[in-house]
Amino acid sequence: MSTLFTKIIKGEVPAYKVAENSQFLAFLDIRPNAKGHVLCIPKKEIDKIWDLEEEMYQELMRFTRRVSIALEKTVPCKRVGMAVVGLEVPHTHVHLIPLNNMKDMDFSNNVEMSDQEFKDLAAAIEANVEL
């Protein structure tokens, strides 16, 4: 059965995409801890990050780094935090979260954003991504 993220990759479920190449996709989390919370995923459906082949893991980190740099250019923050939790969706994903304090890493806190705010933010981040 396809995961939610596989459905996003296939275009069956909409997403606010910020970066994409042949192997990876980055999009805004719809329940963000902070404005600009991004998920970076491999297009290949693999449950756990440690199950990725070494080369794919390294490429995911390169992709994630590029998205993080763009995120930092776009969203005012002290730094961009990274987390790999993996309990929500059984598909490898890296959280990039703009941080101004430690509470921004608390996954029980969510920021409300309108559809237009998501669209505008996704376009702004995408404009700063250098793949």
N, CA, C and O atoms as CSV, one atom per row, in Angstrom:
chain,resi,resn,atom,element,x,y,z
A,1,MET,N,N,0.837,-1.186,0.000
A,1,MET,CA,C,0.000,0.000,0.000
A,1,MET,C,C,0.881,1.248,0.000
A,1,MET,O,O,1.861,1.315,0.742
A,2,SER,N,N,0.542,2.221,-0.815
A,2,SER,CA,C,1.299,3.458,-0.903
A,2,SER,C,C,1.131,4.301,0.350
A,2,SER,O,O,0.047,4.375,0.928
A,3,THR,N,N,2.226,4.936,0.759
A,3,THR,CA,C,2.143,5.855,1.892
A,3,THR,C,C,1.571,7.187,1.421
A,3,THR,O,O,1.454,7.438,0.222
A,4,LEU,N,N,1.221,8.024,2.371
A,4,LEU,CA,C,0.758,9.374,2.056
A,4,LEU,C,C,1.803,10.100,1.213
A,4,LEU,O,O,1.457,10.815,0.272
A,5,PHE,N,N,3.075,9.918,1.547
A,5,PHE,CA,C,4.127,10.613,0.810
A,5,PHE,C,C,4.251,10.098,-0.615
A,5,PHE,O,O,4.534,10.879,-1.523
A,6,THR,N,N,4.048,8.811,-0.834
A,6,THR,CA,C,4.070,8.263,-2.191
A,6,THR,C,C,2.915,8.857,-2.992
A,6,THR,O,O,3.063,9.149,-4.179
A,7,LYS,N,N,1.777,9.033,-2.350
A,7,LYS,CA,C,0.632,9.656,-3.035
A,7,LYS,C,C,0.936,11.105,-3.388
A,7,LYS,O,O,0.501,11.587,-4.433
A,8,ILE,N,N,1.677,11.808,-2.530
A,8,ILE,CA,C,2.100,13.180,-2.843
A,8,ILE,C,C,3.044,13.160,-4.037
A,8,ILE,O,O,2.894,13.966,-4.955
A,9,ILE,N,N,4.002,12.263,-4.038
A,9,ILE,CA,C,4.966,12.142,-5.140
A,9,ILE,C,C,4.234,11.897,-6.467
A,9,ILE,O,O,4.582,12.483,-7.493
A,10,LYS,N,N,3.223,11.031,-6.436
A,10,LYS,CA,C,2.467,10.679,-7.646
A,10,LYS,C,C,1.462,11.765,-8.042
A,10,LYS,O,O,0.856,11.676,-9.109
A,11,GLY,N,N,1.278,12.779,-7.208
A,11,GLY,CA,C,0.327,13.842,-7.507
A,11,GLY,C,C,-1.102,13.489,-7.134
A,11,GLY,O,O,-2.033,14.197,-7.518
A,12,GLU,N,N,-1.290,12.409,-6.394
A,12,GLU,CA,C,-2.631,11.990,-5.977
A,12,GLU,C,C,-3.127,12.805,-4.783
A,12,GLU,O,O,-4.332,12.910,-4.558
A,13,VAL,N,N,-2.211,13.371,-4.032
A,13,VAL,CA,C,-2.519,14.223,-2.886
A,13,VAL,C,C,-1.741,15.519,-3.093
A,13,VAL,O,O,-0.544,15.473,-3.378
A,14,PRO,N,N,-2.396,16.678,-2.956
A,14,PRO,CA,C,-1.685,17.945,-3.174
A,14,PRO,C,C,-0.662,18.226,-2.070
A,14,PRO,O,O,-0.798,17.754,-0.942
A,15,ALA,N,N,0.357,19.003,-2.421
A,15,ALA,CA,C,1.377,19.415,-1.461
A,15,ALA,C,C,1.931,20.768,-1.885
A,15,ALA,O,O,1.843,21.154,-3.051
A,16,TYR,N,N,2.499,21.473,-0.927
A,16,TYR,CA,C,3.155,22.757,-1.177
A,16,TYR,C,C,4.641,22.460,-1.392
A,16,TYR,O,O,5.440,22.511,-0.456
A,17,LYS,N,N,4.991,22.151,-2.629
A,17,LYS,CA,C,6.352,21.730,-2.966
A,17,LYS,C,C,7.305,22.921,-2.948
A,17,LYS,O,O,6.961,24.024,-3.374
A,18,VAL,N,N,8.524,22.665,-2.439
A,18,VAL,CA,C,9.545,23.716,-2.422
A,18,VAL,C,C,10.788,23.323,-3.216
A,18,VAL,O,O,11.546,24.199,-3.632
A,19,ALA,N,N,11.013,22.035,-3.435
A,19,ALA,CA,C,12.156,21.579,-4.223
A,19,ALA,C,C,11.906,20.152,-4.675
A,19,ALA,O,O,11.245,19.366,-3.995
A,20,GLU,N,N,12.456,19.837,-5.850
A,20,GLU,CA,C,12.284,18.485,-6.375
A,20,GLU,C,C,13.369,18.202,-7.397
A,20,GLU,O,O,13.748,19.069,-8.184
A,21,ASN,N,N,13.859,16.978,-7.369
A,21,ASN,CA,C,14.726,16.485,-8.432
A,21,ASN,C,C,14.297,15.056,-8.736
A,21,ASN,O,O,13.233,14.628,-8.287
A,22,SER,N,N,15.085,14.324,-9.474
A,22,SER,CA,C,14.664,12.984,-9.885
A,22,SER,C,C,14.555,12.004,-8.713
A,22,SER,O,O,13.808,11.031,-8.808
A,23,GLN,N,N,15.276,12.233,-7.616
A,23,GLN,CA,C,15.278,11.305,-6.495
A,23,GLN,C,C,14.543,11.776,-5.244
A,23,GLN,O,O,14.118,10.957,-4.429
A,24,PHE,N,N,14.388,13.098,-5.085
A,24,PHE,CA,C,13.894,13.629,-3.817
A,24,PHE,C,C,12.856,14.723,-4.021
A,24,PHE,O,O,12.768,15.342,-5.081
A,25,LEU,N,N,12.072,14.939,-2.966
A,25,LEU,CA,C,11.043,15.966,-2.967
A,25,LEU,C,C,11.044,16.645,-1.602
A,25,LEU,O,O,11.209,15.989,-0.574
A,26,ALA,N,N,10.859,17.954,-1.600
A,26,ALA,CA,C,10.718,18.720,-0.359
A,26,ALA,C,C,9.417,19.504,-0.448
A,26,ALA,O,O,9.111,20.110,-1.475
A,27,PHE,N,N,8.654,19.483,0.643
A,27,PHE,CA,C,7.379,20.191,0.674
A,27,PHE,C,C,7.090,20.658,2.096
A,27,PHE,O,O,7.641,20.132,3.063
A,28,LEU,N,N,6.217,21.654,2.203
A,28,LEU,CA,C,5.851,22.180,3.514
A,28,LEU,C,C,5.009,21.185,4.287
A,28,LEU,O,O,4.110,20.554,3.732
A,29,ASP,N,N,5.304,21.048,5.568
A,29,ASP,CA,C,4.497,20.215,6.461
A,29,ASP,C,C,3.167,20.947,6.666
A,29,ASP,O,O,3.163,22.145,6.948
A,30,ILE,N,N,2.048,20.245,6.528
A,30,ILE,CA,C,0.741,20.899,6.676
A,30,ILE,C,C,0.334,21.097,8.136
A,30,ILE,O,O,-0.663,21.760,8.424
A,31,ARG,N,N,1.112,20.518,9.055
A,31,ARG,CA,C,0.928,20.770,10.484
A,31,ARG,C,C,2.273,21.242,11.045
A,31,ARG,O,O,2.911,20.546,11.836
A,32,PRO,N,N,2.691,22.443,10.615
A,32,PRO,CA,C,4.049,22.889,10.935
A,32,PRO,C,C,4.270,23.237,12.409
A,32,PRO,O,O,3.403,23.810,13.070
A,33,ASN,N,N,5.453,22.874,12.899
A,33,ASN,CA,C,5.875,23.300,14.235
A,33,ASN,C,C,6.131,24.797,14.229
A,33,ASN,O,O,5.874,25.484,15.217
A,34,ALA,N,N,6.638,25.298,13.112
A,34,ALA,CA,C,6.953,26.710,12.926
A,34,ALA,C,C,6.742,27.037,11.454
A,34,ALA,O,O,6.762,26.147,10.603
A,35,LYS,N,N,6.543,28.300,11.161
A,35,LYS,CA,C,6.376,28.724,9.780
A,35,LYS,C,C,7.620,28.331,8.987
A,35,LYS,O,O,8.733,28.717,9.344
A,36,GLY,N,N,7.435,27.566,7.914
A,36,GLY,CA,C,8.545,27.138,7.085
A,36,GLY,C,C,8.977,25.699,7.321
A,36,GLY,O,O,9.952,25.248,6.720
A,37,HIS,N,N,8.279,24.969,8.179
A,37,HIS,CA,C,8.594,23.564,8.474
A,37,HIS,C,C,8.476,22.758,7.175
A,37,HIS,O,O,7.408,22.696,6.565
A,38,VAL,N,N,9.579,22.148,6.769
A,38,VAL,CA,C,9.667,21.423,5.494
A,38,VAL,C,C,9.978,19.952,5.750
A,38,VAL,O,O,10.688,19.615,6.698
A,39,LEU,N,N,9.448,19.088,4.908
A,39,LEU,CA,C,9.783,17.669,4.914
A,39,LEU,C,C,10.558,17.360,3.639
A,39,LEU,O,O,10.136,17.739,2.546
A,40,CYS,N,N,11.685,16.673,3.775
A,40,CYS,CA,C,12.483,16.218,2.634
A,40,CYS,C,C,12.390,14.700,2.595
A,40,CYS,O,O,12.658,14.026,3.590
A,41,ILE,N,N,12.011,14.169,1.442
A,41,ILE,CA,C,11.793,12.723,1.333
A,41,ILE,C,C,12.442,12.158,0.073
A,41,ILE,O,O,12.585,12.865,-0.925
A,42,PRO,N,N,12.836,10.886,0.120
A,42,PRO,CA,C,13.231,10.225,-1.121
A,42,PRO,C,C,11.963,9.823,-1.881
A,42,PRO,O,O,10.937,9.529,-1.267
A,43,LYS,N,N,12.031,9.813,-3.178
A,43,LYS,CA,C,10.871,9.384,-3.961
A,43,LYS,C,C,10.676,7.873,-3.877
A,43,LYS,O,O,9.572,7.368,-4.078
A,44,LYS,N,N,11.739,7.170,-3.583
A,44,LYS,CA,C,11.645,5.725,-3.385
A,44,LYS,C,C,11.067,5.489,-1.996
A,44,LYS,O,O,11.561,6.042,-1.013
A,45,GLU,N,N,10.033,4.678,-1.915
A,45,GLU,CA,C,9.353,4.420,-0.639
A,45,GLU,C,C,10.177,3.452,0.209
A,45,GLU,O,O,10.193,2.244,-0.026
A,46,ILE,N,N,10.854,4.020,1.195
A,46,ILE,CA,C,11.649,3.244,2.150
A,46,ILE,C,C,11.262,3.734,3.534
A,46,ILE,O,O,11.311,4.933,3.809
A,47,ASP,N,N,10.879,2.814,4.402
A,47,ASP,CA,C,10.340,3.155,5.713
A,47,ASP,C,C,11.328,3.910,6.604
A,47,ASP,O,O,11.035,5.023,7.040
A,48,LYS,N,N,12.475,3.329,6.874
A,48,LYS,CA,C,13.401,3.889,7.864
A,48,LYS,C,C,14.642,4.473,7.199
A,48,LYS,O,O,15.177,3.906,6.246
A,49,ILE,N,N,15.082,5.592,7.706
A,49,ILE,CA,C,16.240,6.275,7.120
A,49,ILE,C,C,17.470,5.373,7.094
A,49,ILE,O,O,18.270,5.440,6.161
A,50,TRP,N,N,17.625,4.533,8.112
A,50,TRP,CA,C,18.804,3.668,8.173
A,50,TRP,C,C,18.718,2.507,7.185
A,50,TRP,O,O,19.691,1.774,7.006
A,51,ASP,N,N,17.557,2.332,6.539
A,51,ASP,CA,C,17.421,1.308,5.508
A,51,ASP,C,C,17.798,1.838,4.118
A,51,ASP,O,O,17.858,1.078,3.152
A,52,LEU,N,N,18.051,3.150,4.030
A,52,LEU,CA,C,18.501,3.701,2.756
A,52,LEU,C,C,19.887,3.159,2.431
A,52,LEU,O,O,20.707,2.955,3.326
A,53,GLU,N,N,20.139,2.929,1.164
A,53,GLU,CA,C,21.497,2.580,0.759
A,53,GLU,C,C,22.389,3.782,1.063
A,53,GLU,O,O,21.932,4.925,1.030
A,54,GLU,N,N,23.644,3.522,1.356
A,54,GLU,CA,C,24.584,4.580,1.749
A,54,GLU,C,C,24.571,5.760,0.775
A,54,GLU,O,O,24.507,6.914,1.198
A,55,GLU,N,N,24.633,5.475,-0.514
A,55,GLU,CA,C,24.664,6.555,-1.511
A,55,GLU,C,C,23.382,7.382,-1.471
A,55,GLU,O,O,23.438,8.610,-1.538
A,56,MET,N,N,22.229,6.724,-1.363
A,56,MET,CA,C,20.976,7.464,-1.308
A,56,MET,C,C,20.887,8.301,-0.029
A,56,MET,O,O,20.389,9.427,-0.053
A,57,TYR,N,N,21.364,7.754,1.069
A,57,TYR,CA,C,21.389,8.506,2.327
A,57,TYR,C,C,22.224,9.786,2.160
A,57,TYR,O,O,21.794,10.867,2.561
A,58,GLN,N,N,23.408,9.658,1.571
A,58,GLN,CA,C,24.275,10.822,1.366
A,58,GLN,C,C,23.617,11.842,0.436
A,58,GLN,O,O,23.697,13.046,0.677
A,59,GLU,N,N,22.972,11.362,-0.616
A,59,GLU,CA,C,22.289,12.261,-1.545
A,59,GLU,C,C,21.109,12.964,-0.871
A,59,GLU,O,O,20.865,14.145,-1.120
A,60,LEU,N,N,20.373,12.237,-0.014
A,60,LEU,CA,C,19.272,12.857,0.731
A,60,LEU,C,C,19.804,13.970,1.626
A,60,LEU,O,O,19.184,15.028,1.731
A,61,MET,N,N,20.933,13.745,2.265
A,61,MET,CA,C,21.518,14.778,3.130
A,61,MET,C,C,21.981,15.987,2.314
A,61,MET,O,O,21.837,17.123,2.766
A,62,ARG,N,N,22.533,15.761,1.117
A,62,ARG,CA,C,22.926,16.878,0.244
A,62,ARG,C,C,21.696,17.694,-0.163
A,62,ARG,O,O,21.703,18.924,-0.108
A,63,PHE,N,N,20.652,16.989,-0.568
A,63,PHE,CA,C,19.401,17.641,-0.965
A,63,PHE,C,C,18.833,18.430,0.213
A,63,PHE,O,O,18.442,19.588,0.063
A,64,THR,N,N,18.792,17.801,1.372
A,64,THR,CA,C,18.252,18.430,2.583
A,64,THR,C,C,19.050,19.676,2.945
A,64,THR,O,O,18.475,20.689,3.343
A,65,ARG,N,N,20.365,19.607,2.811
A,65,ARG,CA,C,21.226,20.762,3.103
A,65,ARG,C,C,20.861,21.937,2.192
A,65,ARG,O,O,20.751,23.074,2.651
A,66,ARG,N,N,20.678,21.661,0.911
A,66,ARG,CA,C,20.338,22.733,-0.041
A,66,ARG,C,C,18.987,23.366,0.307
A,66,ARG,O,O,18.827,24.584,0.234
A,67,VAL,N,N,18.033,22.537,0.680
A,67,VAL,CA,C,16.719,23.059,1.067
A,67,VAL,C,C,16.848,23.877,2.354
A,67,VAL,O,O,16.222,24.928,2.486
A,68,SER,N,N,17.648,23.404,3.292
A,68,SER,CA,C,17.857,24.115,4.549
A,68,SER,C,C,18.464,25.497,4.314
A,68,SER,O,O,18.043,26.471,4.939
A,69,ILE,N,N,19.438,25.590,3.428
A,69,ILE,CA,C,20.058,26.875,3.105
A,69,ILE,C,C,19.018,27.834,2.529
A,69,ILE,O,O,18.983,29.010,2.891
A,70,ALA,N,N,18.175,27.330,1.636
A,70,ALA,CA,C,17.113,28.157,1.056
A,70,ALA,C,C,16.109,28.581,2.124
A,70,ALA,O,O,15.639,29.719,2.132
A,71,LEU,N,N,15.791,27.667,3.010
A,71,LEU,CA,C,14.845,27.956,4.086
A,71,LEU,C,C,15.375,29.067,4.980
A,71,LEU,O,O,14.635,29.978,5.352
A,72,GLU,N,N,16.653,28.992,5.322
A,72,GLU,CA,C,17.274,30.004,6.178
A,72,GLU,C,C,17.301,31.378,5.502
A,72,GLU,O,O,17.222,32.402,6.180
A,73,LYS,N,N,17.412,31.405,4.180
A,73,LYS,CA,C,17.385,32.658,3.424
A,73,LYS,C,C,15.979,33.249,3.381
A,73,LYS,O,O,15.811,34.457,3.219
A,74,THR,N,N,14.975,32.393,3.528
A,74,THR,CA,C,13.583,32.796,3.320
A,74,THR,C,C,12.841,33.125,4.605
A,74,THR,O,O,12.094,34.102,4.659
A,75,VAL,N,N,13.041,32.319,5.636
A,75,VAL,CA,C,12.279,32.452,6.879
A,75,VAL,C,C,13.210,32.980,7.975
A,75,VAL,O,O,14.218,32.342,8.281
A,76,PRO,N,N,12.890,34.132,8.570
A,76,PRO,CA,C,13.728,34.648,9.652
A,76,PRO,C,C,13.762,33.657,10.828
A,76,PRO,O,O,12.724,33.290,11.378
A,77,CYS,N,N,14.973,33.239,11.195
A,77,CYS,CA,C,15.137,32.299,12.298
A,77,CYS,C,C,16.580,32.333,12.779
A,77,CYS,O,O,17.466,32.825,12.080
A,78,LYS,N,N,16.809,31.805,13.981
A,78,LYS,CA,C,18.169,31.741,14.516
A,78,LYS,C,C,18.971,30.643,13.830
A,78,LYS,O,O,20.170,30.786,13.591
A,79,ARG,N,N,18.289,29.545,13.518
A,79,ARG,CA,C,18.903,28.443,12.772
A,79,ARG,C,C,17.801,27.498,12.304
A,79,ARG,O,O,16.643,27.629,12.699
A,80,VAL,N,N,18.177,26.554,11.464
A,80,VAL,CA,C,17.234,25.537,11.001
A,80,VAL,C,C,17.603,24.231,11.694
A,80,VAL,O,O,18.728,23.745,11.583
A,81,GLY,N,N,16.623,23.672,12.415
A,81,GLY,CA,C,16.826,22.392,13.081
A,81,GLY,C,C,16.432,21.253,12.167
A,81,GLY,O,O,15.634,21.420,11.245
A,82,MET,N,N,17.005,20.090,12.439
A,82,MET,CA,C,16.708,18.907,11.640
A,82,MET,C,C,16.323,17.769,12.573
A,82,MET,O,O,16.961,17.554,13.604
A,83,ALA,N,N,15.283,17.049,12.205
A,83,ALA,CA,C,14.862,15.898,13.006
A,83,ALA,C,C,14.435,14.769,12.078
A,83,ALA,O,O,13.847,14.998,11.021
A,84,VAL,N,N,14.739,13.567,12.491
A,84,VAL,CA,C,14.256,12.368,11.809
A,84,VAL,C,C,13.545,11.559,12.872
A,84,VAL,O,O,14.180,11.003,13.768
A,85,VAL,N,N,12.226,11.491,12.773
A,85,VAL,CA,C,11.436,10.789,13.773
A,85,VAL,C,C,10.866,9.516,13.171
A,85,VAL,O,O,11.139,8.415,13.650
A,86,GLY,N,N,10.070,9.673,12.116
A,86,GLY,CA,C,9.618,8.522,11.365
A,86,GLY,C,C,8.429,7.765,11.900
A,86,GLY,O,O,8.101,6.700,11.377
A,87,LEU,N,N,7.774,8.270,12.917
A,87,LEU,CA,C,6.632,7.547,13.465
A,87,LEU,C,C,5.315,7.892,12.768
A,87,LEU,O,O,4.374,7.098,12.789
A,88,GLU,N,N,5.249,9.053,12.162
A,88,GLU,CA,C,3.984,9.526,11.592
A,88,GLU,C,C,3.623,8.833,10.288
A,88,GLU,O,O,2.484,8.404,10.104
A,89,VAL,N,N,4.584,8.722,9.386
A,89,VAL,CA,C,4.365,8.127,8.068
A,89,VAL,C,C,5.510,7.146,7.826
A,89,VAL,O,O,6.674,7.513,7.988
A,90,PRO,N,N,5.202,5.898,7.440
A,90,PRO,CA,C,6.250,4.900,7.238
A,90,PRO,C,C,6.990,5.093,5.903
A,90,PRO,O,O,6.999,4.212,5.044
A,91,HIS,N,N,7.595,6.245,5.762
A,91,HIS,CA,C,8.337,6.626,4.559
A,91,HIS,C,C,9.415,7.586,5.059
A,91,HIS,O,O,9.091,8.588,5.697
A,92,THR,N,N,10.661,7.311,4.788
A,92,THR,CA,C,11.756,8.154,5.270
A,92,THR,C,C,11.465,9.622,5.025
A,92,THR,O,O,11.107,10.015,3.915
A,93,HIS,N,N,11.619,10.429,6.064
A,93,HIS,CA,C,11.466,11.878,5.910
A,93,HIS,C,C,12.291,12.617,6.950
A,93,HIS,O,O,12.414,12.205,8.103
A,94,VAL,N,N,12.849,13.730,6.485
A,94,VAL,CA,C,13.663,14.601,7.324
A,94,VAL,C,C,12.886,15.895,7.531
A,94,VAL,O,O,12.470,16.544,6.571
A,95,HIS,N,N,12.696,16.259,8.792
A,95,HIS,CA,C,12.041,17.523,9.133
A,95,HIS,C,C,13.087,18.628,9.170
A,95,HIS,O,O,14.131,18.470,9.803
A,96,LEU,N,N,12.823,19.734,8.507
A,96,LEU,CA,C,13.620,20.951,8.630
A,96,LEU,C,C,12.714,21.999,9.259
A,96,LEU,O,O,11.666,22.334,8.709
A,97,ILE,N,N,13.120,22.511,10.409
A,97,ILE,CA,C,12.255,23.409,11.162
A,97,ILE,C,C,12.996,24.694,11.506
A,97,ILE,O,O,14.010,24.649,12.202
A,98,PRO,N,N,12.505,25.853,11.025
A,98,PRO,CA,C,13.116,27.118,11.427
A,98,PRO,C,C,12.971,27.286,12.945
A,98,PRO,O,O,11.873,27.165,13.490
A,99,LEU,N,N,14.080,27.562,13.611
A,99,LEU,CA,C,14.083,27.640,15.070
A,99,LEU,C,C,14.404,29.041,15.576
A,99,LEU,O,O,15.335,29.696,15.109
A,100,ASN,N,N,13.619,29.471,16.528
A,100,ASN,CA,C,13.926,30.678,17.288
A,100,ASN,C,C,14.053,30.344,18.762
A,100,ASN,O,O,14.627,31.112,19.534
A,101,ASN,N,N,13.512,29.187,19.153
A,101,ASN,CA,C,13.654,28.677,20.516
A,101,ASN,C,C,13.412,27.168,20.480
A,101,ASN,O,O,12.964,26.622,19.472
A,102,MET,N,N,13.712,26.511,21.589
A,102,MET,CA,C,13.592,25.046,21.635
A,102,MET,C,C,12.141,24.565,21.487
A,102,MET,O,O,11.913,23.435,21.056
A,103,LYS,N,N,11.177,25.389,21.830
A,103,LYS,CA,C,9.772,24.997,21.698
A,103,LYS,C,C,9.390,24.740,20.243
A,103,LYS,O,O,8.433,24.016,19.968
A,104,ASP,N,N,10.135,25.332,19.317
A,104,ASP,CA,C,9.841,25.122,17.900
A,104,ASP,C,C,10.074,23.669,17.473
A,104,ASP,O,O,9.571,23.244,16.432
A,105,MET,N,N,10.828,22.909,18.265
A,105,MET,CA,C,11.056,21.491,17.967
A,105,MET,C,C,10.004,20.589,18.599
A,105,MET,O,O,10.041,19.372,18.412
A,106,ASP,N,N,9.075,21.162,19.336
A,106,ASP,CA,C,8.027,20.392,20.004
A,106,ASP,C,C,6.929,20.057,18.994
A,106,ASP,O,O,6.199,20.941,18.545
A,107,PHE,N,N,6.820,18.789,18.645
A,107,PHE,CA,C,5.866,18.365,17.620
A,107,PHE,C,C,4.412,18.416,18.082
A,107,PHE,O,O,3.508,18.144,17.291
A,108,SER,N,N,4.172,18.761,19.348
A,108,SER,CA,C,2.792,18.907,19.810
A,108,SER,C,C,2.285,20.335,19.588
A,108,SER,O,O,1.098,20.607,19.770
A,109,ASN,N,N,3.172,21.238,19.200
A,109,ASN,CA,C,2.784,22.616,18.888
A,109,ASN,C,C,2.717,22.779,17.379
A,109,ASN,O,O,3.638,22.390,16.660
A,110,ASN,N,N,1.629,23.352,16.908
A,110,ASN,CA,C,1.476,23.591,15.476
A,110,ASN,C,C,1.087,25.028,15.226
A,110,ASN,O,O,0.365,25.642,16.012
A,111,VAL,N,N,1.574,25.555,14.120
A,111,VAL,CA,C,1.274,26.917,13.687
A,111,VAL,C,C,0.159,26.849,12.658
A,111,VAL,O,O,0.187,26.002,11.764
A,112,GLU,N,N,-0.816,27.729,12.776
A,112,GLU,CA,C,-1.908,27.793,11.793
A,112,GLU,C,C,-1.493,28.700,10.637
A,112,GLU,O,O,-0.969,29.794,10.847
A,113,MET,N,N,-1.735,28.228,9.415
A,113,MET,CA,C,-1.454,29.020,8.220
A,113,MET,C,C,-2.586,28.822,7.221
A,113,MET,O,O,-3.171,27.742,7.128
A,114,SER,N,N,-2.882,29.874,6.481
A,114,SER,CA,C,-3.911,29.781,5.445
A,114,SER,C,C,-3.322,29.132,4.197
A,114,SER,O,O,-2.104,29.024,4.057
A,115,ASP,N,N,-4.192,28.704,3.300
A,115,ASP,CA,C,-3.753,28.118,2.040
A,115,ASP,C,C,-2.858,29.099,1.292
A,115,ASP,O,O,-1.831,28.701,0.741
A,116,GLN,N,N,-3.230,30.364,1.265
A,116,GLN,CA,C,-2.430,31.366,0.553
A,116,GLN,C,C,-1.076,31.563,1.219
A,116,GLN,O,O,-0.074,31.747,0.528
A,117,GLU,N,N,-1.026,31.528,2.544
A,117,GLU,CA,C,0.256,31.643,3.243
A,117,GLU,C,C,1.167,30.465,2.886
A,117,GLU,O,O,2.363,30.651,2.658
A,118,PHE,N,N,0.603,29.254,2.838
A,118,PHE,CA,C,1.379,28.090,2.430
A,118,PHE,C,C,1.911,28.272,1.004
A,118,PHE,O,O,3.091,28.037,0.746
A,119,LYS,N,N,1.048,28.686,0.087
A,119,LYS,CA,C,1.447,28.863,-1.312
A,119,LYS,C,C,2.550,29.900,-1.447
A,119,LYS,O,O,3.542,29.666,-2.137
A,120,ASP,N,N,2.384,31.046,-0.791
A,120,ASP,CA,C,3.368,32.123,-0.870
A,120,ASP,C,C,4.709,31.686,-0.282
A,120,ASP,O,O,5.764,31.966,-0.852
A,121,LEU,N,N,4.664,31.006,0.850
A,121,LEU,CA,C,5.885,30.558,1.494
A,121,LEU,C,C,6.597,29.499,0.652
A,121,LEU,O,O,7.819,29.543,0.506
A,122,ALA,N,N,5.848,28.555,0.102
A,122,ALA,CA,C,6.446,27.520,-0.749
A,122,ALA,C,C,7.140,28.152,-1.956
A,122,ALA,O,O,8.252,27.760,-2.310
A,123,ALA,N,N,6.494,29.116,-2.578
A,123,ALA,CA,C,7.087,29.787,-3.740
A,123,ALA,C,C,8.346,30.557,-3.341
A,123,ALA,O,O,9.325,30.564,-4.088
A,124,ALA,N,N,8.334,31.200,-2.185
A,124,ALA,CA,C,9.497,31.961,-1.727
A,124,ALA,C,C,10.688,31.041,-1.430
A,124,ALA,O,O,11.820,31.352,-1.799
A,125,ILE,N,N,10.436,29.930,-0.774
A,125,ILE,CA,C,11.524,28.984,-0.485
A,125,ILE,C,C,12.055,28.396,-1.787
A,125,ILE,O,O,13.265,28.318,-2.000
A,126,GLU,N,N,11.131,27.982,-2.657
A,126,GLU,CA,C,11.521,27.388,-3.942
A,126,GLU,C,C,12.432,28.330,-4.735
A,126,GLU,O,O,13.375,27.888,-5.391
A,127,ALA,N,N,12.142,29.619,-4.668
A,127,ALA,CA,C,12.953,30.605,-5.396
A,127,ALA,C,C,14.386,30.671,-4.876
A,127,ALA,O,O,15.282,31.106,-5.599
A,128,ASN,N,N,14.612,30.253,-3.652
A,128,ASN,CA,C,15.945,30.295,-3.059
A,128,ASN,C,C,16.701,28.959,-3.094
A,128,ASN,O,O,17.863,28.897,-2.693
A,129,VAL,N,N,16.050,27.900,-3.570
A,129,VAL,CA,C,16.703,26.584,-3.618
A,129,VAL,C,C,17.622,26.514,-4.841
A,129,VAL,O,O,17.215,26.812,-5.964
A,130,GLU,N,N,18.864,26.114,-4.592
A,130,GLU,CA,C,19.834,25.908,-5.672
A,130,GLU,C,C,20.171,24.429,-5.728
A,130,GLU,O,O,20.998,23.944,-4.956
A,131,LEU,N,N,19.527,23.713,-6.646
A,131,LEU,CA,C,19.789,22.269,-6.763
A,131,LEU,C,C,20.868,21.998,-7.722
A,131,LEU,O,O,21.220,20.839,-7.944
